[in-house]
Amino acid sequence: MATLNITNTFSNSTVANANEVNTNFGDVKTFVEGSLVHADGTVQAGSSAIATGAVTTAKIADDAVTAAKIGVLTNTTAKTDSFTLALGDENTTILCDKATGMTVTIPLNSSVAFAVGSQISFVQLGAGQVTFAGAGGVTLNSDTSKTKILVQYGVASLIKTATNTWVLFGQLTA
């Protein structure tokens, strides 16, 4: 975990010098821009060095911050038949469009190693009901064991909470 040390500190009732405030703000901004914040709240500055009050930072490999890198659901994928989740489905909304029922299978971590915290959302576009099932050894937790999207245009999401454990939530039915 990285530490940000600010040389100038201020307490209640202390008049702040504008130059000191600007310096502190610049240090914090530089630190945050070059840091990775993990799901547990820890901050990792990667290979950055924080020395003598100056903050230098490591950049994301391709020098760009994208929604996928910070875990925002951005991609939309259409599925028209039953399928097993695969790497690349995380941070995606999957549009399930079939006239008859379809099943979304959640694979074992040993087959597809999604990171804990991965999230996948689903929309039931077709009339066919979407059912979620874990492969043998996968625990799927949901409100009163509901595993199907309730209605056409209903939504659901999966979040991986442990190695072979997922939580399903949304507009669900048994």
CYANA upper distance limits for C-alpha pairs under 8 A (distance plus 0.5 A):
  1 MET  CA     42 THR  CA      6.83
  1 MET  CA     43 VAL  CA      6.01
  1 MET  CA     44 GLN  CA      5.50
  1 MET  CA     45 ALA  CA      7.72
  2 ALA  CA     43 VAL  CA      6.51
  2 ALA  CA     44 GLN  CA      5.84
  2 ALA  CA     45 ALA  CA      5.94
  3 THR  CA     50 ILE  CA      8.31
  4 LEU  CA     28 VAL  CA      8.05
  4 LEU  CA     31 PHE  CA      7.65
  4 LEU  CA     50 ILE  CA      7.76
  4 LEU  CA     55 VAL  CA      8.34
  5 ASN  CA     53 GLY  CA      7.13
  6 ILE  CA     24 ASN  CA      6.91
  6 ILE  CA     27 ASP  CA      8.09
  6 ILE  CA     53 GLY  CA      7.18
  7 THR  CA     24 ASN  CA      8.43
  7 THR  CA     53 GLY  CA      6.91
  8 ASN  CA     20 GLU  CA      7.15
  8 ASN  CA     24 ASN  CA      7.62
 10 PHE  CA     14 THR  CA      6.74
 10 PHE  CA     15 VAL  CA      8.47
 10 PHE  CA     16 ALA  CA      7.35
 16 ALA  CA     20 GLU  CA      7.64
 16 ALA  CA     21 VAL  CA      7.31
 17 ASN  CA     21 VAL  CA      6.85
 18 ALA  CA     22 ASN  CA      6.65
 19 ASN  CA     23 THR  CA      6.66
 20 GLU  CA     24 ASN  CA      6.66
 21 VAL  CA     25 PHE  CA      6.54
 22 ASN  CA     26 GLY  CA      6.55
 23 THR  CA     27 ASP  CA      6.76
 24 ASN  CA     28 VAL  CA      6.75
 25 PHE  CA     29 LYS  CA      6.55
 26 GLY  CA     30 THR  CA      6.58
 27 ASP  CA     31 PHE  CA      6.59
 27 ASP  CA     54 ALA  CA      7.61
 27 ASP  CA     55 VAL  CA      6.72
 28 VAL  CA     32 VAL  CA      6.60
 29 LYS  CA     33 GLU  CA      6.60
 30 THR  CA     34 GLY  CA      6.86
 30 THR  CA     55 VAL  CA      7.20
 30 THR  CA     56 THR  CA      7.81
 30 THR  CA     57 THR  CA      7.71
 31 PHE  CA     35 SER  CA      6.63
 31 PHE  CA     45 ALA  CA      8.12
 31 PHE  CA     55 VAL  CA      6.67
 31 PHE  CA     56 THR  CA      7.73
 31 PHE  CA     57 THR  CA      7.04
 32 VAL  CA     36 LEU  CA      8.34
 33 GLU  CA     57 THR  CA      8.29
 34 GLY  CA     45 ALA  CA      6.92
 34 GLY  CA     56 THR  CA      8.31
 34 GLY  CA     57 THR  CA      5.15
 34 GLY  CA     58 ALA  CA      5.93
 34 GLY  CA     59 LYS  CA      6.11
 34 GLY  CA     60 ILE  CA      8.34
 35 SER  CA     43 VAL  CA      6.92
 35 SER  CA     44 GLN  CA      6.07
 35 SER  CA     45 ALA  CA      4.90
 35 SER  CA     46 GLY  CA      7.42
 35 SER  CA     57 THR  CA      7.52
 35 SER  CA     58 ALA  CA      7.81
 35 SER  CA     59 LYS  CA      8.48
 36 LEU  CA     43 VAL  CA      6.22
 36 LEU  CA     44 GLN  CA      5.61
 36 LEU  CA     45 ALA  CA      6.74
 36 LEU  CA     46 GLY  CA      8.04
 37 VAL  CA     41 GLY  CA      6.66
 37 VAL  CA     42 THR  CA      6.39
 37 VAL  CA     43 VAL  CA      5.08
 37 VAL  CA     44 GLN  CA      6.86
 38 HIS  CA     42 THR  CA      5.97
 38 HIS  CA     43 VAL  CA      6.78
 38 HIS  CA     44 GLN  CA      8.13
 39 ALA  CA    117 GLY  CA      7.76
 45 ALA  CA     57 THR  CA      7.06
 45 ALA  CA     58 ALA  CA      7.27
 46 GLY  CA     57 THR  CA      8.12
 46 GLY  CA     58 ALA  CA      6.48
 47 SER  CA     57 THR  CA      7.79
 47 SER  CA     58 ALA  CA      6.30
 48 SER  CA     55 VAL  CA      8.34
 48 SER  CA     56 THR  CA      6.13
 48 SER  CA     57 THR  CA      4.99
 48 SER  CA     58 ALA  CA      5.73
 49 ALA  CA     55 VAL  CA      7.27
 49 ALA  CA     56 THR  CA      6.29
 49 ALA  CA     57 THR  CA      7.43
 50 ILE  CA     54 ALA  CA      6.62
 50 ILE  CA     55 VAL  CA      5.37
 50 ILE  CA     56 THR  CA      6.75
 51 ALA  CA     55 VAL  CA      7.24
 59 LYS  CA     63 ASP  CA      6.33
 60 ILE  CA     64 ALA  CA      6.81
 60 ILE  CA     65 VAL  CA      7.49
 65 VAL  CA     69 LYS  CA      7.14
 65 VAL  CA     70 ILE  CA      8.21
 66 THR  CA     70 ILE  CA      7.26
 67 ALA  CA     71 GLY  CA      6.65
 67 ALA  CA     72 VAL  CA      5.51
 67 ALA  CA     73 LEU  CA      7.88
 67 ALA  CA     74 THR  CA      7.22
 68 ALA  CA     72 VAL  CA      6.05
 68 ALA  CA     73 LEU  CA      7.51
 68 ALA  CA     74 THR  CA      7.32
 68 ALA  CA     91 ASN  CA      6.89
 71 GLY  CA     91 ASN  CA      6.50
 71 GLY  CA    118 SER  CA      8.21
 72 VAL  CA     91 ASN  CA      6.43
 73 LEU  CA     91 ASN  CA      4.77
 73 LEU  CA     92 THR  CA      5.65
 73 LEU  CA     93 THR  CA      7.15
 73 LEU  CA    119 GLN  CA      8.36
 73 LEU  CA    120 ILE  CA      8.14
 73 LEU  CA    121 SER  CA      8.45
 74 THR  CA     91 ASN  CA      6.87
 74 THR  CA     92 THR  CA      6.37
 74 THR  CA     93 THR  CA      7.83
 75 ASN  CA     91 ASN  CA      7.42
 75 ASN  CA     92 THR  CA      5.19
 75 ASN  CA     93 THR  CA      6.67
 76 THR  CA     92 THR  CA      6.17
 76 THR  CA     93 THR  CA      5.35
 76 THR  CA     94 ILE  CA      6.24
 76 THR  CA     95 LEU  CA      7.54
 77 THR  CA     92 THR  CA      7.61
 77 THR  CA     93 THR  CA      6.92
 77 THR  CA     94 ILE  CA      5.33
 77 THR  CA     95 LEU  CA      6.49
 78 ALA  CA     94 ILE  CA      6.22
 78 ALA  CA     95 LEU  CA      5.12
 78 ALA  CA     96 CYS  CA      6.60
 78 ALA  CA     97 ASP  CA      7.57
 79 LYS  CA     83 PHE  CA      8.41
 79 LYS  CA     94 ILE  CA      7.39
 79 LYS  CA     95 LEU  CA      6.58
 79 LYS  CA     96 CYS  CA      5.54
 79 LYS  CA     97 ASP  CA      6.64
 80 THR  CA     96 CYS  CA      6.55
 80 THR  CA     97 ASP  CA      5.52
 80 THR  CA     98 LYS  CA      5.69
 81 ASP  CA     96 CYS  CA      8.27
 81 ASP  CA     97 ASP  CA      8.22
 81 ASP  CA     98 LYS  CA      6.99
 81 ASP  CA    102 MET  CA      6.33
 81 ASP  CA    103 THR  CA      8.24
 82 SER  CA    102 MET  CA      5.17
 82 SER  CA    103 THR  CA      5.16
 82 SER  CA    104 VAL  CA      6.34
 82 SER  CA    105 THR  CA      8.42
 83 PHE  CA    103 THR  CA      7.03
 83 PHE  CA    104 VAL  CA      5.84
 83 PHE  CA    105 THR  CA      6.74
 84 THR  CA    104 VAL  CA      6.24
 84 THR  CA    105 THR  CA      4.98
 84 THR  CA    106 ILE  CA      6.55
 84 THR  CA    107 PRO  CA      7.14
 85 LEU  CA     89 ASP  CA      7.00
 85 LEU  CA    104 VAL  CA      7.52
 85 LEU  CA    105 THR  CA      6.77
 85 LEU  CA    106 ILE  CA      6.23
 85 LEU  CA    107 PRO  CA      7.09
 86 ALA  CA    112 VAL  CA      6.83
 87 LEU  CA    112 VAL  CA      6.99
 87 LEU  CA    113 ALA  CA      7.98
 87 LEU  CA    114 PHE  CA      7.08
 88 GLY  CA     92 THR  CA      8.41
 89 ASP  CA     94 ILE  CA      8.43
 89 ASP  CA    120 ILE  CA      7.15
 90 GLU  CA    114 PHE  CA      8.08
 90 GLU  CA    118 SER  CA      6.19
 90 GLU  CA    119 GLN  CA      6.06
 90 GLU  CA    120 ILE  CA      5.72
 91 ASN  CA    118 SER  CA      7.36
 91 ASN  CA    119 GLN  CA      6.05
 91 ASN  CA    120 ILE  CA      6.02
 91 ASN  CA    121 SER  CA      8.27
 92 THR  CA    119 GLN  CA      8.12
 92 THR  CA    120 ILE  CA      5.88
 92 THR  CA    121 SER  CA      6.79
 93 THR  CA    120 ILE  CA      6.56
 93 THR  CA    121 SER  CA      5.01
 93 THR  CA    122 PHE  CA      5.91
 93 THR  CA    123 VAL  CA      7.82
 94 ILE  CA    120 ILE  CA      8.00
 94 ILE  CA    121 SER  CA      6.61
 94 ILE  CA    122 PHE  CA      5.23
 94 ILE  CA    123 VAL  CA      6.86
 95 LEU  CA    122 PHE  CA      6.37
 95 LEU  CA    123 VAL  CA      5.45
 95 LEU  CA    124 GLN  CA      6.78
 95 LEU  CA    125 LEU  CA      6.79
 96 CYS  CA    122 PHE  CA      7.42
 96 CYS  CA    123 VAL  CA      6.46
 96 CYS  CA    124 GLN  CA      5.44
 96 CYS  CA    125 LEU  CA      6.12
 96 CYS  CA    126 GLY  CA      7.07
 96 CYS  CA    130 VAL  CA      7.82
 97 ASP  CA    124 GLN  CA      6.88
 97 ASP  CA    125 LEU  CA      5.37
 97 ASP  CA    126 GLY  CA      4.70
 97 ASP  CA    127 ALA  CA      8.16
 97 ASP  CA    128 GLY  CA      8.01
 98 LYS  CA    102 MET  CA      7.62
 98 LYS  CA    125 LEU  CA      8.02
 98 LYS  CA    126 GLY  CA      5.23
 98 LYS  CA    127 ALA  CA      7.02
 98 LYS  CA    128 GLY  CA      5.83
 99 ALA  CA    126 GLY  CA      5.86
 99 ALA  CA    127 ALA  CA      5.41
 99 ALA  CA    128 GLY  CA      5.05
100 THR  CA    126 GLY  CA      8.32
100 THR  CA    127 ALA  CA      7.01
100 THR  CA    128 GLY  CA      4.28
100 THR  CA    129 GLN  CA      7.27
101 GLY  CA    127 ALA  CA      8.39
101 GLY  CA    128 GLY  CA      4.59
101 GLY  CA    129 GLN  CA      5.11
101 GLY  CA    130 VAL  CA      6.41
101 GLY  CA    131 THR  CA      8.00
102 MET  CA    128 GLY  CA      7.12
102 MET  CA    129 GLN  CA      6.89
102 MET  CA    130 VAL  CA      5.61
102 MET  CA    131 THR  CA      6.76
103 THR  CA    130 VAL  CA      6.26
103 THR  CA    131 THR  CA      5.20
103 THR  CA    132 PHE  CA      6.21
103 THR  CA    133 ALA  CA      7.47
104 VAL  CA    130 VAL  CA      7.67
104 VAL  CA    131 THR  CA      6.64
104 VAL  CA    132 PHE  CA      5.34
104 VAL  CA    133 ALA  CA      6.74
105 THR  CA    132 PHE  CA      6.51
105 THR  CA    133 ALA  CA      5.41
105 THR  CA    134 GLY  CA      6.05
105 THR  CA    135 ALA  CA      6.88
106 ILE  CA    132 PHE  CA      7.96
106 ILE  CA    133 ALA  CA      6.66
106 ILE  CA    134 GLY  CA      5.11
106 ILE  CA    135 ALA  CA      6.32
106 ILE  CA    138 VAL  CA      7.76
107 PRO  CA    111 SER  CA      6.84
107 PRO  CA    112 VAL  CA      6.71
107 PRO  CA    134 GLY  CA      6.92
107 PRO  CA    135 ALA  CA      5.72
107 PRO  CA    138 VAL  CA      7.63
108 LEU  CA    112 VAL  CA      6.82
108 LEU  CA    113 ALA  CA      8.21
108 LEU  CA    134 GLY  CA      8.38
108 LEU  CA    135 ALA  CA      6.68
108 LEU  CA    136 GLY  CA      7.90
108 LEU  CA    137 GLY  CA      7.18
108 LEU  CA    138 VAL  CA      6.40
108 LEU  CA    164 ASN  CA      6.56
109 ASN  CA    113 ALA  CA      5.06
109 ASN  CA    114 PHE  CA      7.28
109 ASN  CA    163 THR  CA      6.63
109 ASN  CA    164 ASN  CA      6.25
114 PHE  CA    118 SER  CA      6.90
114 PHE  CA    160 LYS  CA      8.13
115 ALA  CA    160 LYS  CA      7.88
116 VAL  CA    159 ILE  CA      8.46
116 VAL  CA    160 LYS  CA      5.61
116 VAL  CA    161 THR  CA      6.00
116 VAL  CA    162 ALA  CA      6.18
116 VAL  CA    163 THR  CA      7.20
117 GLY  CA    159 ILE  CA      6.51
117 GLY  CA    160 LYS  CA      5.64
117 GLY  CA    161 THR  CA      6.40
118 SER  CA    159 ILE  CA      6.14
118 SER  CA    160 LYS  CA      5.93
119 GLN  CA    157 SER  CA      7.46
119 GLN  CA    158 LEU  CA      6.04
119 GLN  CA    159 ILE  CA      4.99
119 GLN  CA    160 LYS  CA      7.16
120 ILE  CA    157 SER  CA      6.10
120 ILE  CA    158 LEU  CA      5.75
120 ILE  CA    159 ILE  CA      7.20
121 SER  CA    155 VAL  CA      7.84
121 SER  CA    156 ALA  CA      6.31
121 SER  CA    157 SER  CA      4.63
121 SER  CA    158 LEU  CA      6.82
122 PHE  CA    155 VAL  CA      6.05
122 PHE  CA    156 ALA  CA      5.71
122 PHE  CA    157 SER  CA      6.47
123 VAL  CA    153 TYR  CA      6.49
123 VAL  CA    154 GLY  CA      6.37
123 VAL  CA    155 VAL  CA      5.08
123 VAL  CA    156 ALA  CA      7.21
124 GLN  CA    128 GLY  CA      8.27
124 GLN  CA    129 GLN  CA      7.63
124 GLN  CA    130 VAL  CA      7.04
124 GLN  CA    149 ILE  CA      7.52
124 GLN  CA    151 VAL  CA      7.83
124 GLN  CA    152 GLN  CA      5.82
124 GLN  CA    153 TYR  CA      5.47
124 GLN  CA    154 GLY  CA      6.08
124 GLN  CA    155 VAL  CA      6.93
125 LEU  CA    152 GLN  CA      6.31
125 LEU  CA    153 TYR  CA      5.64
125 LEU  CA    154 GLY  CA      8.34
126 GLY  CA    152 GLN  CA      6.65
126 GLY  CA    153 TYR  CA      8.13
127 ALA  CA    151 VAL  CA      8.40
127 ALA  CA    152 GLN  CA      6.02
128 GLY  CA    152 GLN  CA      8.14
129 GLN  CA    148 LYS  CA      7.35
129 GLN  CA    149 ILE  CA      6.91
129 GLN  CA    150 LEU  CA      8.08
129 GLN  CA    151 VAL  CA      7.66
129 GLN  CA    152 GLN  CA      7.85
130 VAL  CA    148 LYS  CA      6.07
130 VAL  CA    149 ILE  CA      6.05
131 THR  CA    147 THR  CA      6.25
131 THR  CA    148 LYS  CA      4.86
131 THR  CA    149 ILE  CA      7.20
132 PHE  CA    147 THR  CA      5.81
132 PHE  CA    148 LYS  CA      6.72
133 ALA  CA    140 LEU  CA      7.94
133 ALA  CA    147 THR  CA      7.79
134 GLY  CA    138 VAL  CA      5.50
134 GLY  CA    139 THR  CA      6.98
134 GLY  CA    140 LEU  CA      6.68
137 GLY  CA    164 ASN  CA      7.52
138 VAL  CA    164 ASN  CA      5.43
138 VAL  CA    165 THR  CA      6.41
138 VAL  CA    166 TRP  CA      8.27
139 THR  CA    164 ASN  CA      6.68
139 THR  CA    165 THR  CA      5.20
139 THR  CA    166 TRP  CA      6.79
140 LEU  CA    165 THR  CA      6.56
140 LEU  CA    166 TRP  CA      5.56
140 LEU  CA    167 VAL  CA      6.34
140 LEU  CA    168 LEU  CA      7.35
141 ASN  CA    145 SER  CA      7.00
141 ASN  CA    165 THR  CA      8.05
141 ASN  CA    166 TRP  CA      6.66
141 ASN  CA    167 VAL  CA      5.22
141 ASN  CA    168 LEU  CA      6.61
142 SER  CA    146 LYS  CA      6.32
142 SER  CA    147 THR  CA      7.71
142 SER  CA    167 VAL  CA      6.24
142 SER  CA    168 LEU  CA      5.53
142 SER  CA    169 PHE  CA      6.56
143 ASP  CA    168 LEU  CA      8.47
143 ASP  CA    169 PHE  CA      7.68
145 SER  CA    174 ALA  CA      7.29
146 LYS  CA    172 LEU  CA      6.34
146 LYS  CA    173 THR  CA      5.53
146 LYS  CA    174 ALA  CA      4.69
147 THR  CA    168 LEU  CA      8.00
147 THR  CA    172 LEU  CA      7.04
147 THR  CA    173 THR  CA      6.93
147 THR  CA    174 ALA  CA      6.26
148 LYS  CA    172 LEU  CA      5.88
148 LYS  CA    173 THR  CA      5.77
148 LYS  CA    174 ALA  CA      6.60
149 ILE  CA    154 GLY  CA      6.60
149 ILE  CA    155 VAL  CA      7.06
149 ILE  CA    156 ALA  CA      7.03
149 ILE  CA    170 GLY  CA      8.20
149 ILE  CA    171 GLN  CA      6.29
149 ILE  CA    172 LEU  CA      5.06
149 ILE  CA    173 THR  CA      6.64
150 LEU  CA    154 GLY  CA      6.66
150 LEU  CA    171 GLN  CA      5.98
150 LEU  CA    172 LEU  CA      5.18
150 LEU  CA    173 THR  CA      5.55
151 VAL  CA    171 GLN  CA      8.25
154 GLY  CA    171 GLN  CA      6.34
155 VAL  CA    170 GLY  CA      6.32
155 VAL  CA    171 GLN  CA      6.15
156 ALA  CA    168 LEU  CA      7.40
156 ALA  CA    169 PHE  CA      6.04
156 ALA  CA    170 GLY  CA      4.68
156 ALA  CA    171 GLN  CA      6.45
156 ALA  CA    172 LEU  CA      7.65
157 SER  CA    168 LEU  CA      6.19
157 SER  CA    169 PHE  CA      5.99
157 SER  CA    170 GLY  CA      6.71
158 LEU  CA    166 TRP  CA      6.90
158 LEU  CA    167 VAL  CA      6.04
158 LEU  CA    168 LEU  CA      5.12
158 LEU  CA    169 PHE  CA      7.16
159 ILE  CA    166 TRP  CA      5.99
159 ILE  CA    167 VAL  CA      5.80
159 ILE  CA    168 LEU  CA      7.27
160 LYS  CA    164 ASN  CA      8.21
160 LYS  CA    165 THR  CA      6.48
160 LYS  CA    166 TRP  CA      4.80
160 LYS  CA    167 VAL  CA      6.97
161 THR  CA    165 THR  CA      6.15
161 THR  CA    166 TRP  CA      5.96
161 THR  CA    167 VAL  CA      7.42
162 ALA  CA    166 TRP  CA      7.51
